[in-house]
């Protein structure tokens, strides 16, 4: 009997490819426990499986339910120091009640009441905002007020000061995406409070931010500017450009030219105009448009993704789970689970007449570590 308080517990078992259970083996295992040692031969099946086995589970969150709860929170929960943001995170049912959508990605609905400010802070976590509906909030990044409108994607690399203010008489909701779980697991995160209030100059409501004036011209890089910091210097990717790019891909396909990733499936990736790489070091963001009746081929990828339905309706399948989804719904694709989507959108539920999906993933991390792998299932 071991006299050392140790979290290691080993049990000799009679099984194929395991050593014979003997008193000597039992004694060896007690020695391992006392010295905090674990032999590989008892763990290899769990530590080195044939393919990824994510703890995260496929799951869907209905926007209608999220919005109702966010509205209630708006009446009950103040925004200020301590809570900082009225942000309500998706908790994947496979991750033990942690506020994580996947092992690497955070996703939340944030809600700001009329005339309300979210105070300034900064953190090492890389972040973005995506707007599925509404307008009237400006996010102020490094003193630059950036408007938020339906369909806009707003990246913000880590360690940038930022605050939000609602300049209208209506509340507004959007989704936040961050790499909080990744930095939390790897113990790399820092956080710092900023000013309690932003200045009058930062409370202005321009149609375009200064970052857009400098960097928001397709294919053109300002010679005067350098972008040495990580992340995109462009703080807003307007919906009008995204929508036009997707429409043009489908128009090319209809005319018999290459342009889509597969029949009826147009897709674009948001990129850093200074580097042509991903907008954030740890997060990849894309937008997909699937025409009515089209179905994407099942795809498996290492790493995880979160999708939000921007418009339309359809059926999405993740692993052995299938759901009907509509505008605003969010769902998770864990690592190596096959994913496919079928568009059932029409003119009554979609401005584009298609199923529009916003996606963010941890792909840059896996690519940087050369752990990325993609497989299209037949």
PyMOL commands that set and color helices and strands:
alter all, ss='L'
color gray80, all
select helices_A, chain A and resi 23-34+40-42+44-47+63-76+180-185+201-203+210-215+239-254+363-368
alter helices_A, ss='H'
color red, helices_A
select strands_A, chain A and resi 59-61+87-89+106-112+117-123+127-130+135-141+144-149+153-156+162-166+172-178+191-193+265-269+284-291+299-301+305-311+314-318+321-325+330-333+339-343+354-361+374-376
alter strands_A, ss='S'
color yellow, strands_A
deselect
rebuild
show_as cartoon
